[in-house]
Amino acid sequence: MNLFRFKKKHGAKTPFNGKNQIFARAVSKKFDFALFFVVAALMCFGVVMVYSASSYVSESTYGDAFYFTYKQIFGVVLAICAVFGFYFIDYHKILSCKYVVLIASFVLLIMVFVPGIGVENYGARRWIKFPFFTLQSSEIAKFGFVIFASAYMAKYHEHMYKFRYLLPVLAAGGGMCLLIMLEPNMSVTVCLAAVMLIVLFIGGAKIRHFMYILAPMACAVPLLIIAEPYRLSRLTAFLDPWKNPLEEGYQLIQSLYALGSGGWFGVGLFNSRQKYLFLPFAESDFIFSVIGEELGLAGAICVLGVYIFIIVRIVAIAQKAPDREGSYLAGGIAAVIAVQTLINVAVVTGSIPPTGVPLPFVSAGSSSLIAFCAAIGMVLNIKRQSVSLR
């Protein structure tokens, strides 16, 4: 099924033909202020929440309550620069470098395993060390995959109903998933696998093709869980966190305590109790728990509403894109934001087994901020070139 259908005439890239072209000549050059300001506001909100969630641990560990906050502000500044940097780059030029982007993504993923370059933290090698910063390569690779898949599917859109034409996309996504899984980083692996399936669905893959893909994936999941003891322990903690409340089940229990104590309207901004070393990674992977505790269910729903607005806005841009390349690219970016947000919220609410994945635009971490904002810049460039109906 292809969600974004185009009627092309004589090889034209515009999705309109016939009499509609009379009204569709004007190309909108307007900047999408609504999308930009909502994303910017969400990042500013993230800075506030990072300070609230990390102030105590920053003070006790680094002697500065603003340690993580300063880093987040710096990340936001770089992220906004990334938005405008990619806004002024024609997305066709980026897509034309699809193989370069794909190779660069694989190189970044491989570099985490190189001694002296890759940084090990909490038993995982997920970061690359540079002179003044560290980079989480998987955050870049997710969008590298979307760029490659979008360009490839647009080129072979007439053949995407044939399974053999899906193989390059599956190979690219599967290869990245394998490298990310070896870090190990199961959360991003699941996120990328879900994005790959959504992108293929958007590109026109048949339902039976997903059966071919999902069958071996379903068989591999139990083997992957058994292969690493920590995965089995996390699954056990998900099924019954109270069985081992001081070890595997601890983080989920503290997250649920935070959400439960928030009630309808929360305990008040900066008044979280779980941030006092009770909830691990409160400023990053579990920041939504602090949001729920301080702002309550009402505040959490409002935050989710902002994400829904961003995703719907990007999907609307994808549907009005001037060509398949732009449509697939915007659709893939929307998929990454939607899947990662869903996984993060599902983890902190105990809906799926515990796994670490940042909340887009909010969680502490410059790599995630810059990657997502670069993607927003590409979406804004697609909107800039989109056809405006009058």
N, C-alpha and C positions, 0 to 999 in steps of 0.2 A: 504494500500500500504506500502511496506517495501523498503525504499530507499537503504538500504545496504543489499544486498542478499548474502547468503553464501551457498556454496555447501560443506556439511559436509560428511565425510566418516568415518564410524565406530565410531562416537562420537568424532572425532578429533575436536579440537578447531580451527585449522587453516582453513582459508577460501579457501584453495587450495587443490586439490586432483589430483589423477592420475599422469601423467607425470610431471605436473607442480610442484609437490612436490620435484622433483629432483633439480629444480632450486630455490626452495623456502625454503630451509633448513636454510639458513643463517639468523640469527636474527640481525637486525640492532641495534647496541648499541650507535650509533652516537647521539650526542646532536644536536637538531635543533637550530643551531645558528641564522638562519634567523628569525625564529619566536621570539626567545628570545630577540634578539637585536632590532627588530622592536618594540616589546612591551616596552622594556627598554627605547628606544628613545622616544616613545610616552609619557611615564611617565615623562621623563626629560623635554619634551616639555610642559607637563602639569604643571610642577613646574614653568617654565617661565611664562606661561599664568596665573597661580594662583597669582604669584607676580604682574603681570601687572594688573590683574583685581581687586586685593584686597589691593594694596599698600596704596591707599588713605583712604579707610575705616579702614584699620588696624592702620594707623597713627592717624586718628581722634578718633578712639574708644579705642585702646589699647596703643597708644603712641609709637608704633613700626611698621614701614612699612613692616617688614618681619614677622609679627606675624603668619599669615596664611602660609607663605612660609616655615618657619621653621617646622611647623606641617606637611606640605606636604612632605618636604624632609625626615622627620622622618618616615612618612607613606610609602614613596618609599623604604627606607632601609628595613623596616619590610616586605614590599611586595616582594622585591627581595629574602629575606630570605624565604618567603613562597613559592616562585617559586622553589627554590632548595630543600626545605624541602619536598615538595610533589613530586618533581622529583625523589627523592631517595626512595619513598614509592611505593611499588607495588600497582597499582590501583586495583588489584583483592582483596587485603586485605581491602582496603577502601570499595569496593562494598560488600564484605562479611559482613560488619558491617552495612548493609543498614537500618536495623530496629533501631539500636542504633543512627545512623545519623538522621533518621526520627524523633525519639522521642526527641533527643537533639534539633532539629530544632523547634519542637512544644514547648518545654520548654522555649527556648529563646524568642519565640514569645509571650508566656504567661507572661514571666517575666516583660515585659514592662508595664503590668497593675498592678503589685505589688507595693503598696505604699512604698516609700523609696528606691526602686530599679529602677523602671521605671522613666525616666526623661521626663517631659512635656516641649515642646518647640513649640511656635507658635500654641498653642491649640491642639497639637497632641502628643501622647505618642509613640515614635518610637525608643527610645534609652534606653539602660541599663547602669546604672552607676556602674563603677568599681573604685577602689581606685585611679588609675592614668589615666584612660581613659574612654570614653563612647563608646558603641558598638551599631550599628544599626542592630538589629537582622534580619530584613527582607533581608539584603544583604547576610547573611549567609544562611538563609532559602531557598532562590532561588536555590542555588547549592545543598543544602541538598535534596531538591525535585528531582533534576536531578540525584543525586547519587542513591536515592531509586528507581526512575522510571527506570533507566538504568539497575540496577541489577534485578529488578522484570521482566521487559520485556524480558531481555535476558534469564531468567529462564523459562518463559512461552511463548517463541516466537512462538511456534507451535500453540498456542491457542489465539493469540492476535487478530485474526479475529472474535472472539466471544465477544460480548459486555460485558458479565459478567466478563471476564478477564480484562477488562478495568477499572472495578469499583474500585479496590484498588488504582490505579494511580489517578483516578478522586477524590476519597475520600481524599487522601493525598494532592493533589493540591488544591482541593476545601476547605479543612479544613484550609490550610495555607492562602488561599485567604480571607476566612472569618475573621480570626484573624487579618490579615494585614489591611483589610477594616475597622475593628473596631478601629484601632489606632487613627485616620483614615489615610490611605495612599492609595488613589485610584490609584495613578500612578504605584506603585509597584504591586498592585493587578492586574491591567490590564497587566502589564509586565509578571507576573507569569502565568496568565491565558493564554496568548498568547504562552508562552513557553510550557505550558502543552499540548496545542493542537498540537504544532509542534512535541514535543516528541512522542505523541501518533501516529502522522502521520508517523514518522520515524520508530516507533515500529511495524507498520503494521495494524493499525486500518482502518476499511472500511469507505468509504465516507459516507454511511448512518449513521454510528455511530456519525459522526460530526453533522449530522442533529439532532440527539437525544440530543447532548450536547448543540449545539448553540441555539436551540429553547427556552429552559428555560432561557438561559443566555440573549437572546434578550428581553425576557419578564421582566427579573429582572432589566435591565439597567434603564428603566424609573423610576422604584420604588426607585432604589438607588439614582438617581438624585434628586427626590422629597424629599427623606427622610432627606437629609442634605441641608440646604439653601445655604451653600458655594459652593456646587457642581452646583446648579442651577445658581448661580451668575457667576461661571466660564464658564458655557456653554453660558450664555448671553454675557459675555465678549468676548468669542471666535466668536460668531456670529456678534457682533457689538461692538468692543472695544471702539469706540468713543462715545458710548451712555453714558458711565460713565468713562471718561478718567483719572480721578484723584483717582479712587478706583479700581474696579474690572478689568477695561481695562488698567490700568496704566502699569503693567509689560509687557504685550504684546506690547503695543505701544512703550515703551522704547526699547524693543528688536528689533522691526522692524526699529526703528530709527538707532540703532547700525548697523544692517545689511545693511540698505540703505545707510548710510554715508560711509560705507567701499568701495563701488564701486567695480571695478575690482581688484585692488591691495592694497586696504586698506589705512588707514591714517598713518600707520607705527607702528611698535612694541613699546609698552608702551605709545602710543599717544591716547589711547581711551578717549573719552569725557564722554561716558555713565557711566564709572566706578566711576565718581565723584558723587556718591550717587543718580544718576538718575535711574540706573538699579538695582533693588534688586537681591540679590544672584548672582551677576556677577561672583563670583569666584567658584560657585558650579553648580547649576542647569542651569544657563544661561551663562556659560562660552563660549559656542559655539557662542553666539552673539558677545562677545568681540573678539573672533577669527575672525569672519567675518568682524568686524569693523576695526581691526588693520591689518589684512592680506588680506582682500578683498575676493571676490568670488574665485579667484585663490587659495588663501591659504586655504579657507574652503574646496574646492574640493580636494586639496592635502591631507588634514586631513581625509576626507571621504575615499579617496583612500587607506590610511593606514589601516583604519578599514576593508575595503573590502579585502585587502591583508591578514589581520589576520584571518578573517572569512573563506576565501577561503582556506587558509593554514590549518586551523583546520578541515574543511570539508574533505580536501584531506587526512589528517591523519586518520579521521574517516573511510573513505572508504578503507584504507589500514591497518586498525587495525587487530591484530591477532585473535580477536574473537568478538562476538556480544557485550559483556560487554564493551569493549573498544570503539567499534564503536558507540554504543548508548550514552556512556558517552561523548565522544568528540563531537558528533552531538548535544547533549543537551547543552553543554557548548557554542558551536558556536551559538546556538539558543538564549541563554541568552544575549550574546554580541551583536548579530544582532538586537534583539528586543529592548534592552535598548538603543542602539545607535539610532535606527530609531525613537523611541518615543521621545528621547531628542531633536533630530534635528527637528522633526515634531512640537514639542511644541514651540521652539524658533523661528521657521519660521511661526508660526500661522496656521499650517496645521491641528492641532487637538487642542481641548480645553486645556488651560494652566493646567499643573500639574507638580509636582516636581520629577524629576528623574535625577541622576547624569550621566554625560557623562563618560563611562568607561575609566579608566586609566588616565583621564585628570582632571576631576572636583575635587575640594577640598573635602577631606574626607578620613580618613584612613581605615574605615571599608570597603568601596567599593574597594579601592586599594588592600587591603590584600585578600579579597574574590575573586576578579577577578584573581589576580596573583596566588593564591592557585589553582584555576581552570586551569590556564596556566601550572602550574607545573604538574598537572595530565595529561594534554594533552601531555606534553613533555615525561612523563613516558610511555604513550601509544605509542608514536612514537619510544621510545627506545626499546620497545618490539615488534614492528611491523615487519612483514615479508618483507624482501627486495628481490624483483625479480631481477634476473640478466639476 
